[in-house]
Amino acid sequence: MTSAAPTHHHVVCLEECHCPIPPFSFPHTYTGYDSTPPSTPALISALHDATIAITTIVPITPDVLQACPRLQCIIVMATGVEWVHEHISAFQSRGVTVINCPGANVGTVAEHAIALYFAARRKVVGLHNLITGSGGDDEYAEKRTLVHRFQGGPPHTTQQEVVAIIGYGAVGKRIEAVARALGMQVLIAERKGVMGMQVREGRVGFETAVQRATVVIVAAAKSGETVGLIGEGELQAMRRDAVVVNVARGGIVEERALVRALREGWIAGAAVDVFDGEPPVRGQSVLLEEDVPNLTLSPHIAWFSESTIRNLQDLLVEGLEGYIEGNLVNVVC
């Protein structure tokens, strides 16, 4: 839909903490919150007078839509909009336009995936924690080395790695380019369950890719088809020297299965930027349990860089002012 009365809009940003909001050229008032709890009462309180909402990771649910009748447009400052697709009929029936900011973080996420790979393969975090923790410096001083901490043998160099990329969108393609530049052999995994003559040219069957890879990088969008895509069966089928990296979404790699795989030595290491429930809470997330060997965690920050911020700001202005002018871009629904 295009913008309708009132012509003077009230814009509400729910999460200024992620990215500074640039100025807009159309007549409007503005209210910004550093962050907003993802609860229905908090969202209704913040959005009750809004005609335009800006959000990043906080979902706006049908209950919130019903309680905010002035709301006409939602701008999501992110690429992933799983929560929109989950309730898409509610947005369509209300005539609320939803716009996202696709492709803003492609290069940054790809670089972070490779950074996590190096951290896991070289055990960077574990060795840092060892030599700075209680007694770790004594072990180093006594043995004069910590190479024995690589129980599975010396780490591979990039030219020895076989990387399976699961999810071949913009991020997956950029990961491929970086991996090839580092001398890695790259396998592009076909969708799970596609076999034989149905496997597309240039791709490898999902099961074959998982079994052959020394590095499995997950960059797939989250959907009903990809939740639980990597579970115990896939992890047990991997090489014992394999490293798993997830920069996609929490839940695509089953967390409990991943922890078991690390503890029982099915794989050599893992690095995760996303969680099944964010932010993770100690006592609830298995990824935060003690003594999970060679697990590297980052707090869903693969997207964050100067270029991403600039791209998000540009896409926000383009999307919102395009909506006001009736020239819609990046419309989800």
C-alpha positions in Angstrom: 0.0 0.0 0.0 1.0 3.6 -0.3 1.0 6.2 2.5 -2.4 7.6 3.4 -3.7 10.2 5.8 -2.4 11.5 8.1 0.3 13.1 6.0 2.2 14.1 9.1 3.6 10.9 10.5 4.7 9.8 13.9 7.8 7.6 13.6 8.7 5.3 16.5 12.0 3.4 16.7 12.0 0.5 19.1 15.7 -0.2 19.1 18.1 2.7 18.6 20.8 0.6 20.4 21.7 -1.2 17.1 22.1 1.7 14.7 21.9 5.5 14.8 18.7 6.6 13.0 19.3 9.2 10.2 17.1 12.2 9.6 14.1 12.0 7.3 13.0 14.7 4.9 9.2 14.3 5.2 7.1 16.0 7.9 7.0 13.8 11.0 7.5 13.6 14.7 9.9 11.1 16.2 10.2 9.0 19.3 13.2 6.7 19.9 13.8 4.1 22.5 17.3 2.7 23.2 15.6 -0.8 23.4 12.1 -2.1 24.0 11.2 -5.3 25.7 9.6 -7.8 23.3 6.4 -8.0 25.3 3.0 -7.1 24.1 2.3 -4.5 26.8 5.7 -2.8 26.2 5.2 -2.7 22.5 1.7 -1.4 22.7 2.8 1.3 25.0 5.6 2.4 22.6 3.6 2.1 19.4 0.1 3.2 20.4 0.3 6.5 18.5 2.8 5.5 15.8 2.0 5.5 12.1 5.5 4.2 11.3 7.5 1.7 13.4 11.2 1.0 13.0 12.4 -2.3 14.6 15.4 -4.6 14.2 15.0 -7.8 16.1 11.9 -7.2 18.2 8.9 -8.7 16.5 5.6 -6.9 16.2 2.8 -9.4 16.7 -0.8 -9.5 15.6 -1.9 -8.6 19.1 0.2 -5.4 18.9 -1.2 -4.6 15.5 -4.7 -4.9 16.8 -4.0 -2.5 19.6 -2.2 0.1 17.4 -4.8 1.1 14.7 -2.8 4.0 13.4 0.2 1.9 12.4 0.6 1.9 8.7 4.2 0.9 8.0 6.9 -1.2 9.7 10.6 -0.9 8.6 12.8 -3.8 9.7 16.4 -2.7 9.9 17.6 -6.3 9.1 17.5 -8.8 6.3 15.9 -11.7 8.2 12.1 -11.2 8.8 11.0 -14.7 9.9 8.5 -13.2 12.4 6.8 -11.3 9.6 6.3 -14.4 7.5 5.0 -16.2 10.5 2.1 -13.7 10.8 2.0 -12.4 7.2 -1.8 -12.7 6.9 -2.2 -10.4 9.9 -0.1 -7.6 8.2 -1.9 -8.1 4.9 -5.4 -8.0 6.4 -4.6 -4.8 8.3 -3.0 -3.3 5.2 0.3 -2.7 7.0 3.3 -2.4 4.7 6.4 -4.2 5.9 9.8 -3.2 4.4 13.2 -4.7 5.3 16.9 -3.8 4.6 18.3 -6.7 2.5 22.0 -7.2 1.8 23.3 -4.6 4.3 25.7 -6.9 6.1 26.7 -9.5 3.4 30.5 -8.8 3.5 30.6 -8.4 7.2 28.8 -11.7 8.0 31.0 -13.5 5.6 34.2 -12.1 7.2 32.9 -13.0 10.7 32.2 -16.5 9.6 35.8 -16.9 8.5 37.0 -15.3 11.7 35.0 -17.8 13.7 36.4 -20.6 11.6 40.0 -19.5 12.4 39.1 -19.1 16.1 37.7 -22.7 16.2 40.3 -24.3 14.1 43.2 -22.7 16.0 41.5 -22.9 19.4 42.2 -19.2 19.9 39.7 -18.6 22.7 40.4 -21.8 24.6 44.1 -21.2 24.6 43.7 -17.6 25.6 41.5 -18.6 28.5 44.0 -21.3 29.5 47.0 -19.1 29.8 45.2 -16.3 31.5 43.2 -18.5 33.8 44.2 -20.1 37.1 47.1 -22.4 36.7 47.3 -22.2 32.9 50.5 -20.2 32.9 52.0 -22.9 35.1 51.2 -25.6 32.5 52.7 -23.5 29.7 55.8 -22.8 31.8 56.2 -26.4 32.8 55.8 -27.9 29.3 57.2 -25.0 27.4 54.4 -25.5 24.8 50.6 -26.1 24.6 50.6 -28.0 21.4 49.3 -31.0 23.3 46.0 -29.2 23.7 45.3 -30.0 20.1 44.3 -33.5 21.0 43.2 -34.4 17.5 46.5 -33.4 16.0 47.9 -30.3 14.4 45.3 -27.9 12.9 44.8 -27.8 9.1 45.9 -24.8 7.0 43.4 -23.2 4.8 44.8 -25.0 1.7 43.9 -28.3 3.4 40.4 -27.4 4.2 37.2 -28.6 2.4 34.4 -26.1 3.1 30.8 -27.0 2.8 28.6 -24.0 2.5 25.0 -24.6 3.6 22.8 -21.7 2.3 23.9 -20.2 -1.0 22.3 -16.8 -0.9 24.2 -13.5 -0.9 26.1 -14.4 2.3 26.9 -17.9 1.2 28.3 -16.6 -2.1 30.5 -14.1 -0.3 31.8 -16.8 2.0 32.6 -18.9 -1.0 34.6 -16.0 -2.5 36.6 -15.5 0.7 37.2 -19.2 1.2 38.5 -19.7 -2.3 40.8 -16.7 -1.9 42.2 -18.4 1.1 42.9 -21.5 -0.9 40.1 -23.7 0.5 38.2 -26.2 -1.6 34.5 -25.3 -1.6 31.4 -27.5 -1.8 28.1 -25.8 -2.2 25.5 -28.1 -0.5 22.2 -28.8 -2.2 19.0 -28.6 -0.2 18.6 -31.4 2.2 16.7 -34.4 0.7 17.5 -33.5 -2.9 19.3 -36.5 -4.4 20.6 -38.0 -7.6 19.8 -36.3 -10.9 17.9 -33.6 -9.0 21.1 -32.1 -7.5 21.7 -28.9 -9.4 24.9 -28.3 -11.5 27.6 -26.8 -9.3 26.3 -28.3 -6.1 26.9 -31.4 -4.1 24.3 -33.5 -2.3 23.7 -32.3 1.2 24.7 -35.6 2.9 27.8 -35.8 0.7 28.9 -32.3 1.5 28.4 -32.8 5.2 30.4 -36.0 5.2 33.3 -34.7 3.1 33.8 -31.3 4.6 36.5 -30.3 7.2 34.5 -27.1 7.7 30.8 -26.7 7.6 29.5 -23.1 7.4 25.8 -22.6 7.9 24.4 -19.4 6.3 20.9 -20.5 5.4 17.7 -18.5 6.1 15.6 -19.8 8.9 12.3 -21.5 7.8 10.3 -24.6 8.6 12.6 -26.5 6.2 15.8 -25.4 7.9 15.0 -25.6 11.6 17.0 -28.6 12.9 18.8 -28.9 9.6 22.0 -30.0 11.4 21.2 -32.5 14.2 22.8 -35.6 15.7 22.6 -37.6 12.5 24.5 -35.0 10.5 27.0 -34.3 13.2 27.8 -38.0 13.6 28.3 -38.3 9.9 30.9 -35.5 9.8 34.6 -36.0 9.9 36.2 -36.0 13.3 38.4 -33.1 12.2 35.4 -31.0 11.1 34.6 -27.6 12.4 31.0 -26.3 12.4 30.3 -22.5 12.0 26.8 -21.1 12.3 26.2 -17.4 11.3 22.7 -18.1 10.1 20.0 -18.3 12.8 19.6 -20.2 16.1 17.8 -23.5 15.8 19.2 -24.4 12.4 21.9 -26.3 14.2 20.4 -28.2 17.1 22.3 -26.9 20.1 22.0 -29.9 22.4 23.3 -32.1 19.6 26.2 -29.7 18.9 27.3 -29.8 22.5 27.1 -33.6 22.6 29.2 -33.7 19.4 31.9 -31.6 20.9 31.9 -33.4 24.2 32.0 -36.9 22.6 34.5 -35.9 19.9 32.3 -36.4 16.9 33.7 -33.1 15.5 36.8 -31.0 16.3 35.2 -27.7 17.1 32.4 -25.3 16.6 31.8 -21.5 16.5 28.4 -19.9 16.8 27.1 -16.4 16.5 23.4 -17.1 16.9 21.3 -18.8 19.5 18.0 -20.6 19.8 16.6 -18.0 22.1 18.4 -14.7 22.3 20.1 -13.4 24.3 21.1 -16.8 25.8 20.6 -17.3 29.5 22.9 -19.4 31.7 21.0 -22.4 33.0 18.7 -22.4 29.9 21.1 -22.4 27.0 23.2 -25.6 26.6 25.8 -23.5 24.8 26.6 -21.7 28.0 27.2 -24.9 30.0 30.6 -25.5 31.6 33.3 -27.6 29.9 32.1 -27.7 26.4 35.4 -28.2 24.5 36.5 -25.9 21.7 33.2 -24.0 21.4 33.6 -20.3 20.4 30.6 -18.0 20.9 29.9 -14.4 19.7 26.8 -12.5 20.6 24.9 -12.3 17.3 27.3 -9.6 16.1 28.4 -11.0 12.8 26.4 -8.2 11.1 28.2 -5.3 12.9 30.6 -3.1 11.0 30.9 0.5 9.8 29.8 -0.5 6.3 26.7 -2.3 7.7 25.6 0.7 9.7 26.0 2.9 6.7 24.1 0.5 4.5 21.3 0.1 7.0 20.9 3.9 7.3 20.8 4.3 3.5 18.3 1.4 3.1 16.1 2.8 5.9 15.9 6.2 4.3 15.3 4.7 0.9 12.6 2.4 2.1 10.8 4.9 4.4 10.9 7.8 2.0 10.0 5.6 -0.9 6.9 4.5 1.1 6.0 8.1 1.8 6.3 9.0 -1.9 4.5 5.9 -3.1 7.7 4.3 -4.7 7.9 1.1 -2.6 11.2 -0.8 -2.4 12.3 -3.9 -0.5 8.7 -4.8 0.4 8.1 -7.9 2.4 4.3 -7.6 2.4 
